[in-house]
Amino acid sequence: MLRLDRSRFSSHQIRPMDVGRIRLLGMNSDVWKRHASGWSVWTRFASLPFLYLAVWSHTVYGWLTAAGFTAAVIVWLWLNPRLFPAPKTFESWHARAVLGERVWLNRTAIPVPHDENRKALALSAVAGIGFFVGIWGAISGSMPMMVTGAAVTYAGKLAFLAVMVRIYDLMRNAHPLYSSWTLSPENDNERSGDRHRRAG
């Protein structure tokens, strides 16, 4: 069983995620919680074939139309984590995968277990290679290459998400920052009102 050395975590590390590319995408705390929705995770997961087909459509409609289709898919991918409400619980597999990815992206500030990080990097590379094979297939008009790239991407991504779940389960209580992500603020005024009503 893996043991985490909590002495590595100091109070000054309790801060918002500072990964530059996340800020550029606007992935703040609210967006991450929304992205943990099953609707967000699985509709985004299902979007890859539409991206490939949008690029591949240049073989039928020309590059200008294909660029419009591709832009529409990219806009959807950007909107997707922002469209759906946050789940009521974060205990589902897909929600823990999303929070695990957030933990993993923050690993320069708060280290994650070495073995899990190594697996995540390898699987991320596999998914990335598959993605570019599929894109090249779409650009060159090769349907077999496009399908092969999609299959490799999906296999790598699913395995990557499984590692993200493992990372989250290991780290969720290892640092106050991560423990706070799934807490819901309590309304003290509402509780006080309940007490007054019960007293009355």
ROMARBA-835402 format. One record per residue (C-alpha): residue number from 1; x, y, z. Coordinates in nm, 3 decimals. Example, Ala and Ser with C-alpha at 12.3 -4.5 7.8 and 13.67 -1.06 7.14 Angstrom:
residues 2
 pos       x       y       z
   1   1.230  -0.450   0.780
   2   1.367  -0.106   0.714
END
This chain:
residues 200
 pos       x       y       z
   1   0.000   0.000   0.000
   2   0.135   0.342  -0.098
   3   0.201   0.584   0.184
   4   0.222   0.958   0.126
   5   0.462   1.170   0.325
   6   0.236   1.451   0.438
   7   0.531   1.638   0.587
   8   0.617   1.744   0.233
   9   0.304   1.955   0.218
  10   0.334   2.300   0.375
  11   0.067   2.560   0.428
  12   0.206   2.797   0.164
  13   0.117   2.538  -0.101
  14  -0.256   2.580  -0.037
  15  -0.319   2.798  -0.338
  16  -0.513   2.796  -0.665
  17  -0.367   2.586  -0.943
  18  -0.096   2.782  -1.118
  19  -0.051   2.580  -1.437
  20  -0.035   2.842  -1.710
  21  -0.222   2.657  -1.979
  22  -0.513   2.592  -1.743
  23  -0.550   2.964  -1.674
  24  -0.539   3.037  -2.046
  25  -0.829   2.796  -2.100
  26  -1.022   2.954  -1.813
  27  -1.032   2.629  -1.617
  28  -1.109   2.778  -1.277
  29  -1.254   2.585  -0.984
  30  -1.613   2.627  -1.100
  31  -1.532   2.499  -1.450
  32  -1.349   2.196  -1.311
  33  -1.652   2.109  -1.098
  34  -1.884   2.143  -1.396
  35  -1.652   1.929  -1.606
  36  -1.684   1.652  -1.345
  37  -2.044   1.605  -1.460
  38  -2.103   1.280  -1.643
  39  -2.271   1.475  -1.924
  40  -1.958   1.682  -1.972
  41  -1.710   1.395  -1.947
  42  -1.882   1.152  -2.180
  43  -2.009   1.397  -2.443
  44  -1.658   1.541  -2.464
  45  -1.515   1.190  -2.481
  46  -1.750   1.115  -2.773
  47  -1.643   1.427  -2.963
  48  -1.319   1.291  -3.111
  49  -1.479   1.126  -3.418
  50  -1.658   1.453  -3.497
  51  -1.327   1.639  -3.492
  52  -1.169   1.384  -3.724
  53  -1.470   1.389  -3.958
  54  -1.468   1.769  -3.961
  55  -1.108   1.768  -4.085
  56  -1.169   1.472  -4.319
  57  -1.465   1.654  -4.479
  58  -1.217   1.854  -4.688
  59  -1.206   1.553  -4.922
  60  -1.574   1.614  -5.004
  61  -1.645   1.983  -4.941
  62  -1.305   2.150  -4.966
  63  -1.078   2.304  -4.706
  64  -1.285   2.617  -4.640
  65  -1.593   2.422  -4.536
  66  -1.380   2.172  -4.342
  67  -1.222   2.462  -4.153
  68  -1.570   2.582  -4.055
  69  -1.672   2.236  -3.934
  70  -1.346   2.202  -3.741
  71  -1.388   2.543  -3.578
  72  -1.740   2.445  -3.468
  73  -1.609   2.128  -3.300
  74  -1.329   2.323  -3.129
  75  -1.581   2.576  -2.996
  76  -1.791   2.286  -2.864
  77  -1.486   2.135  -2.691
  78  -1.419   2.470  -2.523
  79  -1.781   2.517  -2.419
  80  -1.834   2.159  -2.303
  81  -1.680   2.187  -1.951
  82  -1.883   2.503  -1.894
  83  -2.229   2.397  -2.011
  84  -2.338   2.137  -1.759
  85  -2.409   2.183  -1.386
  86  -2.167   2.033  -1.136
  87  -2.266   1.689  -1.006
  88  -2.426   1.654  -0.665
  89  -2.157   1.404  -0.566
  90  -1.798   1.359  -0.678
  91  -1.772   0.989  -0.595
  92  -1.846   0.857  -0.945
  93  -1.563   0.714  -1.156
  94  -1.574   0.995  -1.411
  95  -1.584   1.271  -1.147
  96  -1.283   1.124  -0.967
  97  -1.104   1.098  -1.303
  98  -1.158   1.471  -1.365
  99  -1.043   1.569  -1.016
 100  -0.749   1.331  -1.050
 101  -0.643   1.506  -1.369
 102  -0.661   1.837  -1.185
 103  -0.438   1.692  -0.911
 104  -0.196   1.557  -1.172
 105  -0.170   1.889  -1.355
 106  -0.084   2.051  -1.022
 107   0.200   1.806  -0.957
 108   0.475   2.069  -0.986
 109   0.329   2.237  -0.676
 110   0.218   1.924  -0.490
 111   0.396   1.605  -0.604
 112   0.199   1.291  -0.684
 113   0.327   0.932  -0.637
 114   0.613   0.866  -0.880
 115   0.482   0.539  -1.024
 116   0.139   0.683  -1.099
 117   0.295   0.991  -1.257
 118   0.512   0.774  -1.481
 119   0.208   0.572  -1.594
 120   0.014   0.891  -1.661
 121   0.293   1.038  -1.874
 122   0.326   0.718  -2.076
 123  -0.047   0.685  -2.136
 124  -0.077   1.053  -2.220
 125   0.193   0.999  -2.484
 126   0.007   0.697  -2.626
 127  -0.317   0.895  -2.652
 128  -0.129   1.187  -2.807
 129   0.036   0.969  -3.070
 130  -0.297   0.811  -3.154
 131  -0.456   1.155  -3.183
 132  -0.197   1.280  -3.431
 133  -0.214   0.958  -3.633
 134  -0.590   1.009  -3.659
 135  -0.552   1.376  -3.754
 136  -0.298   1.286  -4.021
 137  -0.539   1.025  -4.151
 138  -0.810   1.291  -4.169
 139  -0.579   1.535  -4.349
 140  -0.454   1.275  -4.596
 141  -0.803   1.132  -4.649
 142  -0.710   0.789  -4.514
 143  -1.010   0.644  -4.331
 144  -0.818   0.336  -4.200
 145  -0.549   0.560  -4.049
 146  -0.814   0.785  -3.899
 147  -0.998   0.492  -3.740
 148  -0.673   0.340  -3.612
 149  -0.570   0.672  -3.458
 150  -0.909   0.708  -3.289
 151  -0.889   0.353  -3.146
 152  -0.539   0.414  -3.005
 153  -0.645   0.750  -2.863
 154  -0.950   0.607  -2.690
 155  -0.756   0.313  -2.546
 156  -0.481   0.540  -2.416
 157  -0.728   0.796  -2.280
 158  -0.939   0.540  -2.094
 159  -0.629   0.390  -1.933
 160  -0.508   0.744  -1.852
 161  -0.839   0.826  -1.682
 162  -0.812   0.508  -1.475
 163  -0.474   0.630  -1.351
 164  -0.629   0.971  -1.274
 165  -0.887   0.798  -1.055
 166  -0.605   0.617  -0.874
 167  -0.414   0.944  -0.823
 168  -0.721   1.119  -0.687
 169  -0.800   0.836  -0.448
 170  -0.442   0.853  -0.318
 171  -0.423   1.231  -0.294
 172  -0.776   1.345  -0.206
 173  -0.701   1.358   0.168
 174  -0.327   1.416   0.143
 175  -0.357   1.795   0.124
 176  -0.617   2.047   0.251
 177  -0.644   2.200  -0.097
 178  -0.767   1.874  -0.247
 179  -0.993   1.798   0.047
 180  -1.164   2.133  -0.007
 181  -1.256   2.073  -0.372
 182  -1.562   1.862  -0.295
 183  -1.682   2.054   0.011
 184  -2.009   2.246  -0.016
 185  -2.025   2.573   0.180
 186  -2.274   2.571   0.465
 187  -2.518   2.856   0.509
 188  -2.491   2.957   0.876
 189  -2.787   3.195   0.843
 190  -3.005   2.915   0.711
 191  -2.904   2.684   0.993
 192  -2.973   2.960   1.245
 193  -3.316   3.013   1.090
 194  -3.389   2.643   1.118
 195  -3.299   2.654   1.488
 196  -3.528   2.953   1.546
 197  -3.816   2.778   1.366
 198  -3.765   2.464   1.573
 199  -3.749   2.673   1.892
 200  -4.067   2.855   1.799
END
